[in-house]
Structure formats: structure tokens, C-alpha cells
Amino acid sequence: MAMDMVGANLDQMQAMGQRFEAEAVEVEALITRLTSVVEETRWEGKYARDFEARWNTEFKGALKNLAGALREAKTVVDTNRSNRQR
């Protein structure tokens, strides 16, 4: 049976926190790029309206939630790392 690890590699934790922040920034940039495409593309009709509505109410919100979750995870990792350095 494998034993649970207790402890942490502080350098790896720092890298993880930095990566979470960088990926959150990338997700926000993706939101911006895709929103521009949705707004700038000439597309009319029911499918266009349906997609735009889903983009604005569902898809964009899910990506914003992802960016927020990555930042929350970064905060948890950074706090835990800081506590272990003491």
C-alpha cells in the first residue's frame, strides 16, 4: 500500500502557483479573443442568435469561472507554501 506524502517541494509549489496565474491570464485572453470573433463575425439567423446567447450566458461564464478557480488555487498553494517556509 502506498503511503501518503506529508511535506512539499517548495520550489515546485512556487512554480505551480505561477503556472496557475499564467494560465488564468491565458484563459482571460482567450475570452477576449473569442468574444471579438463572436461580435465581429457577420452571422445572422436563429443559429447565430442561439450561439451568441450561449456564448454570453454559458460559455464565457464557464471560462471566467475557470480563470477564477485557477487564481483561487494559486492563493491556496501560495498560502500553504508560505506556511511551510516558517
Secondary structure as the mmCIF struct_conf table of DSSP 4:
data_model
#
loop_
_struct_conf.conf_type_id
_struct_conf.id
_struct_conf.beg_label_comp_id
_struct_conf.beg_label_asym_id
_struct_conf.beg_label_seq_id
_struct_conf.end_label_comp_id
_struct_conf.end_label_asym_id
_struct_conf.end_label_seq_id
HELX_LH_PP_P HELX_LH_PP_P1 ALA A 2 MET A 5
BEND BEND1 GLY A 7 GLY A 7
HELX_RH_AL_P HELX_RH_AL_P1 LEU A 10 GLU A 40
BEND BEND2 THR A 41 THR A 41
BEND BEND3 GLY A 45 GLY A 45
HELX_RH_AL_P HELX_RH_AL_P2 LYS A 46 ARG A 54
HELX_RH_PI_P HELX_RH_PI_P1 TRP A 55 PHE A 59
HELX_RH_AL_P HELX_RH_AL_P3 LYS A 60 GLN A 85
#
